[in-house]
């Protein structure tokens, strides 16, 4: 069980949709990769959540999720500008926040890890965020050519906490959920039924 609420919501969301999930899968570029840099590439990154649905095919069968639990929201246009212009954000190069899609070497490491973990090189990459800034256009991120090229044509999607929360609340059952968040949402849903019934 993950302690990050956004990651836990992702897990609950995927499991309700029929996906089996794994959390925090470590990966890094192999020393045999072109342009391998011992200083920059020796520390593992991790894939926050991977979901596999055996009943689906193609890029829908495997979902690879990177979570950004940023309370100040996510602005795709700003982050693309920061990455494209190699800006420093909070004392760190912007691309490093999204290394698995923004840097070809790390993208290859991601592709290799997903293949070894799932047996497939086809997947949908999801950037899960707390919320989108007002007026933000998801398509700017989802259609960013260099990102898609880096992960070999696999689709990219943005998913917000609110979208997942609404889906989970609408589809969660009465069988006791395995996570604290899932159980909390069940109780909230049950309490609303009680209020409607005049309890």
C-alpha positions in Angstrom: 0.0 0.0 0.0 1.3 3.4 -0.9 1.2 6.4 1.5 0.8 8.9 -1.3 -3.0 9.7 -1.6 -2.8 10.5 -5.3 -1.0 7.2 -6.0 -3.5 5.3 -3.8 -6.4 6.9 -5.7 -4.7 5.8 -9.0 -4.5 2.2 -7.7 -8.1 2.2 -6.5 -9.2 3.8 -9.8 -7.4 1.2 -11.9 -8.5 -1.8 -9.8 -12.1 -0.8 -10.1 -11.6 -0.7 -13.9 -10.3 -4.3 -13.8 -6.5 -3.7 -13.7 -4.0 -5.5 -11.6 -1.5 -3.0 -10.2 2.1 -2.7 -9.0 3.6 0.3 -7.3 7.0 1.9 -7.3 8.9 -0.1 -9.9 12.5 0.9 -10.0 14.3 1.6 -13.3 17.3 3.4 -14.6 19.4 3.5 -17.8 21.7 0.5 -18.4 25.4 1.2 -18.4 25.5 0.0 -22.0 23.1 2.7 -23.2 24.5 5.4 -25.5 25.4 8.6 -23.6 25.2 6.8 -20.2 26.5 9.1 -17.5 27.5 7.6 -14.2 26.9 10.8 -12.3 23.3 11.4 -13.7 22.1 7.8 -14.4 23.3 5.7 -11.5 20.3 6.5 -9.2 17.0 4.7 -9.8 13.8 6.5 -10.7 10.5 4.7 -10.2 7.3 4.1 -12.1 4.6 5.1 -9.6 1.9 2.7 -10.8 1.6 0.1 -13.5 -1.8 -1.4 -14.3 -2.4 -4.5 -16.5 -5.9 -5.6 -17.6 -5.8 -9.1 -19.2 -9.1 -8.5 -20.9 -7.9 -5.6 -23.0 -5.5 -5.4 -25.9 -3.1 -2.9 -27.4 -2.2 0.3 -25.6 -5.2 0.0 -23.3 -4.0 -3.3 -21.7 -1.1 -1.7 -19.9 -1.2 1.7 -18.2 1.9 3.4 -16.9 1.3 6.2 -14.4 3.5 9.0 -13.2 2.0 10.9 -10.2 2.5 14.5 -9.5 0.9 15.4 -6.1 1.5 19.1 -6.5 -1.0 21.2 -4.6 -0.5 24.3 -6.7 -1.8 22.5 -9.8 -0.3 21.5 -13.1 0.2 23.8 -16.2 1.1 21.6 -19.2 2.1 24.6 -21.3 4.4 26.0 -18.6 6.1 22.7 -18.0 6.7 22.1 -21.7 8.2 25.5 -22.0 10.5 24.8 -19.0 11.6 21.5 -20.4 12.1 22.8 -24.0 14.2 25.7 -22.7 16.1 23.6 -20.1 15.0 25.7 -17.2 15.8 25.1 -13.5 12.7 24.6 -11.4 13.2 24.4 -7.6 17.0 23.9 -8.1 16.4 21.0 -10.5 16.4 20.8 -14.3 12.8 20.7 -15.5 13.1 17.6 -17.6 14.1 15.6 -14.6 10.6 15.8 -13.2 9.4 14.0 -16.3 12.5 12.1 -17.3 10.7 9.0 -18.5 9.0 10.9 -21.3 11.3 13.9 -21.7 14.7 12.3 -22.0 15.3 9.6 -24.7 17.8 7.7 -22.6 15.4 7.5 -19.7 12.5 6.7 -22.0 14.4 3.7 -23.3 14.9 2.6 -19.7 11.2 2.9 -19.1 10.3 1.0 -22.3 12.8 -1.8 -21.3 11.4 -2.0 -17.8 7.8 -2.1 -18.9 8.7 -4.8 -21.4 10.5 -6.9 -18.8 7.7 -6.4 -16.3 4.7 -6.9 -18.6 5.9 -8.6 -21.8 4.7 -5.7 -23.9 6.1 -2.5 -25.4 2.6 -1.1 -25.9 1.0 1.0 -23.2 -0.7 4.2 -22.4 1.4 6.7 -20.3 -0.7 8.7 -17.8 0.5 11.8 -16.0 -1.7 11.9 -12.9 -2.0 15.3 -11.4 -3.8 16.9 -8.5 -5.6 19.5 -10.6 -5.1 21.5 -13.9 -4.6 25.2 -13.9 -7.5 27.2 -15.1 -7.7 27.2 -18.9 -5.0 24.5 -19.2 -5.2 22.5 -22.4 -4.5 18.8 -21.9 -3.8 18.2 -25.6 -0.6 20.3 -25.5 0.9 17.6 -23.2 -0.9 14.6 -24.7 0.2 15.5 -28.2 3.8 16.7 -27.5 5.7 15.1 -30.4 9.0 14.6 -28.6 7.3 12.9 -25.7 5.4 10.5 -28.0 8.5 9.9 -30.1 10.6 9.1 -26.9 8.1 6.4 -25.9 7.8 4.9 -29.4 4.4 6.2 -30.4 2.6 5.1 -27.3 -0.3 7.5 -26.3 0.0 10.0 -23.4 -2.9 11.1 -21.3 -3.4 13.5 -18.3 -5.7 12.4 -15.5 -6.7 14.6 -12.6 -7.5 13.7 -9.0 -11.0 15.0 -9.5 -11.7 12.8 -12.5 -10.5 9.7 -10.7 -12.3 10.6 -7.5 -15.6 11.0 -9.3 -15.2 7.7 -11.1 -14.3 5.8 -7.9 -17.2 7.4 -6.0 -19.7 6.4 -8.7 -18.4 2.9 -9.2 -17.2 1.7 -5.8 -19.1 -1.3 -4.4 -20.0 -2.4 -0.9 -17.4 -5.1 -0.7 -14.8 -3.9 1.8 -12.0 -2.1 -0.2 -8.4 -3.1 0.4 -7.1 0.5 0.9 -7.8 3.0 3.6 -8.8 5.6 0.9 -11.1 3.1 -0.8 -12.7 2.2 2.5 -13.1 5.9 3.4 -14.8 6.6 0.1 -17.2 3.7 0.7 -18.1 5.1 4.1 -18.7 8.5 2.6 -20.9 7.0 -0.1 -22.8 5.0 2.6 -23.3 8.1 4.8 -24.8 10.0 1.8 -27.3 7.2 1.3 -28.2 7.5 5.0 -28.7 11.3 4.7 -31.0 10.7 1.7 -33.0 8.2 3.7 -33.4 10.7 6.6 -31.0 8.9 8.9 
